[in-house]
Amino acid sequence: QVQLVESGGGLVQAGGSLRLACAASGFTPDYYAMAWFRQAPGKEREGVACSSSTEGRYTYTDSVKGRFTVSRDNAKKTVYLQMSGLKPEDTAIYYCATDLRYLTGWCDWDQFQYWGQGIQVNVSS
C-alpha cells in the first residue's frame, strides 16, 4: 500500500525554522519524484519543492527559493523539507506527494498521484 505520512509541523515565529518529514511506504522512492505542496486558507494548492529521482536536481517555487531546502534519504524512505526564514505567508497545510509514473523520476507539478494527509504549519508575525 502506497502511503505517505508527514510530520514536523507546528507553530513558529516569523524568521524561525521547521523541518518537515515525509515517511514513504509501499514503494521505493529512489526511482520517483517526491514533492511538497501547500495550501493556504482561501488559496489554491501550489507546489513548493520537489526532489527528482536524479540526485541533485530540485525544483522550488520562487517564493521559497533560498529559504526552503528539500532533501531525501532513500535508505530511510523519507523526504524532508527544511524551512528557514519562515514568513507568515508560509502558513498553510503542507502535503507530501509522489509521482509513481514509470521511468519518469523528474518533477512535474501536475503529475503527482499519491498524497499524504497534510500537516499544519503556522507562522506568526
NORWORA-V511517 format. One record per residue. N is the residue number from 0. PSI is psi as a letter, one per 40 degrees, with the letter a starting at -180 (* if undefined). D_CENTER is the distance of its C-alpha to the mean C-alpha in whole Angstrom. Layout:
# NORWORA-V511517
n->[N N]
psi->[PSI PSI]
d_center->[D_CENTER D_CENTER]
This chain:
# NORWORA-V511517
n->[0 1 2 3 4 5 6 7 8 9 10 11 12 13 14 15 16 17 18 19 20 21 22 23 24 25 26 27 28 29 30 31 32 33 34 35 36 37 38 39 40 41 42 43 44 45 46 47 48 49 50 51 52 53 54 55 56 57 58 59 60 61 62 63 64 65 66 67 68 69 70 71 72 73 74 75 76 77 78 79 80 81 82 83 84 85 86 87 88 89 90 91 92 93 94 95 96 97 98 99 100 101 102 103 104 105 106 107 108 109 110 111 112 113 114 115 116 117 118 119 120 121 122 123 124]
psi->[h h i h h i i e i a h i i h e a i i h i i h h i i e i h e d e i i h i h i i h i h e i i h i h d i h h i d h h e h i h i i d e e h e d i h i i i g d d e f h i i h h h i f i i d e e h i h h h i i i h f h h f g e i h h d e f h d h i i e i h h h h h i *]
d_center->[20 16 14 11 11 9 11 12 12 15 17 18 20 20 19 18 15 12 10 8 8 8 11 12 16 18 17 17 13 16 17 14 11 7 4 2 6 8 12 14 18 20 17 16 12 11 8 7 6 7 9 12 14 16 16 16 14 11 11 10 11 15 14 12 13 15 13 10 9 7 9 10 13 15 18 16 14 11 7 7 6 9 10 14 17 15 17 18 16 13 14 12 11 7 6 5 7 9 12 16 18 21 21 18 15 15 12 13 12 14 14 12 14 12 10 10 12 10 10 12 12 16 17 21 23]
